[in-house]
Amino acid sequence: AAAMTLLIILVNISFSKPLRKLLSGIGEIRKGNLDYRIEISSMDEIGFISNEFNSMMSNLNRSRIELLKSERKYRDMTDLLPDLIFETDSDLRITYFNRAGFEITGYSEEDLAGGIFLNRLVEENDYRIFRDRFMDGKTERIFSKHKVIKKDGSSFYGENSISIAPSGSDKSFLL
């Protein structure tokens, strides 16, 4: 009975510590820490899984870096355009303005961080049309001429192409 108890304790120790390390790694992924690596103490099954985990983390980190480079390139390119370009989330909250967007509308980075919804940029009827047409899930692009309302209340008419650009579970719109 003592030998059996000792065997159970040894098995528990040899598996529980490496498994806690793996669970800790999963927790780090949830926090967004893609630099986390598990120390490998042996090349048994748990060591192999830990090694694969580390390899997966390295691949995720490389992919994240490439994605960030691509996003930066996209942002830099849209900042060169003289036209208003913005994105919204699925609640039609504006999540991005290019440089011209800030200049044309008079809104600031602080305004954007505080929350600007599309209904502040267009008249109520146009807003309803955009919302209803895009939220139906069928419309991908609208060409329209409508009034754009600036932060100071003044406005201008513009011909616009508004497109849906899927990004995960949210919808983004470009004007």
C-alpha positions in Angstrom: 0.0 0.0 0.0 2.9 2.4 0.8 4.5 1.6 -2.6 1.3 2.3 -4.3 0.9 5.6 -2.5 4.4 6.6 -3.3 3.9 5.7 -7.0 0.7 7.9 -7.1 2.6 10.8 -5.5 5.5 10.4 -8.0 3.1 10.3 -11.0 1.2 13.3 -9.7 4.4 15.3 -9.2 5.8 14.4 -12.6 2.6 15.3 -14.4 1.1 18.1 -12.4 4.0 20.5 -12.6 4.5 20.3 -16.4 0.7 20.5 -16.8 0.5 23.6 -14.6 3.2 25.2 -16.9 1.1 24.4 -19.9 -2.0 25.9 -18.3 0.0 28.9 -17.3 1.1 29.3 -21.0 -2.6 29.1 -22.1 -3.3 31.9 -19.6 -0.5 34.0 -21.1 -2.0 33.6 -24.5 -5.3 34.8 -23.2 -3.5 37.9 -21.8 -2.0 38.5 -25.3 1.6 37.6 -24.2 2.9 35.8 -27.3 6.5 36.0 -26.0 5.8 33.5 -23.2 7.7 30.2 -23.5 7.6 27.0 -21.4 10.8 25.7 -19.9 11.3 22.2 -21.2 12.9 19.9 -18.6 12.6 16.6 -20.5 11.7 15.3 -24.0 8.9 12.9 -22.9 5.4 13.4 -24.0 4.9 16.5 -21.9 8.2 17.9 -23.1 7.2 17.3 -26.7 3.8 19.1 -26.1 5.7 21.9 -24.4 8.1 22.2 -27.3 5.1 22.3 -29.7 3.5 25.0 -27.6 6.7 27.1 -27.8 6.8 26.6 -31.6 3.2 27.6 -31.9 3.8 30.7 -29.8 6.8 31.7 -32.0 4.6 31.2 -35.1 1.8 33.3 -33.6 4.2 36.0 -32.7 5.7 36.1 -36.2 2.2 36.3 -37.7 1.3 39.1 -35.3 4.3 41.1 -36.3 3.6 40.6 -40.0 -0.1 41.6 -39.4 1.0 44.8 -37.5 3.4 45.7 -40.4 0.6 45.2 -42.9 -1.8 47.3 -40.9 0.8 50.1 -40.5 1.3 50.0 -44.3 -2.5 50.3 -44.8 -2.7 53.2 -42.4 0.2 55.0 -44.0 -1.3 54.6 -47.4 -4.7 55.9 -46.4 -3.1 58.8 -44.7 -1.7 59.9 -48.0 -5.2 60.1 -49.6 -7.0 63.5 -49.7 -10.4 61.8 -49.2 -12.2 61.0 -46.0 -11.7 57.3 -45.0 -13.1 55.8 -41.9 -13.9 52.4 -40.4 -16.7 51.5 -38.0 -17.4 48.5 -35.8 -20.7 46.6 -36.0 -22.3 49.2 -33.8 -21.4 51.9 -36.4 -18.9 53.5 -33.9 -16.1 55.0 -35.9 -12.8 53.2 -35.0 -10.5 54.8 -37.6 -10.1 58.1 -39.5 -7.3 58.7 -41.9 -5.5 62.0 -41.6 -7.9 63.7 -44.1 -10.8 62.4 -42.1 -9.7 64.4 -39.1 -8.9 67.5 -41.2 -12.2 67.4 -43.1 -14.5 66.7 -40.3 -12.8 68.7 -37.5 -12.8 65.7 -35.1 -9.7 64.9 -33.1 -8.0 61.7 -31.9 -9.6 62.5 -28.5 -13.0 62.7 -30.0 -12.5 59.3 -31.7 -11.2 57.7 -28.5 -14.3 59.1 -26.7 -16.7 57.6 -29.3 -18.0 59.0 -32.5 -20.9 57.1 -34.1 -21.7 57.3 -37.8 -25.0 59.1 -37.0 -23.0 62.2 -36.1 -21.5 62.4 -39.6 -24.6 62.0 -41.7 -28.2 63.1 -41.6 -30.7 60.8 -39.9 -32.3 59.5 -43.1 -29.0 58.6 -44.7 -27.9 57.0 -41.4 -30.9 54.7 -41.4 -30.4 53.8 -45.1 -26.7 52.9 -44.4 -27.5 51.0 -41.2 -30.4 49.1 -42.7 -28.7 48.2 -46.0 -25.5 47.0 -44.4 -27.1 45.3 -41.5 -29.1 43.1 -43.8 -25.9 41.2 -44.5 -26.5 41.3 -48.3 -25.3 44.7 -49.2 -21.5 45.0 -49.8 -21.2 48.5 -51.4 -23.3 51.6 -51.7 -22.6 54.5 -54.0 -24.3 57.6 -52.7 -24.4 61.4 -52.6 -25.2 62.7 -49.1 -24.4 65.4 -46.7 -21.4 64.9 -44.4 -21.7 66.8 -41.1 -18.6 68.2 -39.5 -17.9 68.6 -35.8 -18.7 72.3 -35.9 -22.2 71.5 -37.5 -21.3 72.8 -40.9 -21.6 70.2 -43.8 -20.7 69.5 -47.3 -22.0 67.1 -50.0 -19.9 64.4 -51.3 -20.1 61.4 -53.6 -19.1 58.4 -51.6 -18.5 54.7 -52.0 -19.3 53.0 -48.8 -18.0 49.4 -48.6 -18.3 46.6 -46.2 -14.9 45.1 -45.2 -15.4 42.1 -43.0 -13.0 41.9 -40.0 -13.8 39.0 -37.8 -17.2 39.2 -36.2 -17.5 43.0 -36.7 -18.2 44.9 -39.9 -16.1 47.8 -41.0 -17.2 50.5 -43.4 -15.1 52.6 -45.6 -16.4 56.0 -46.9 
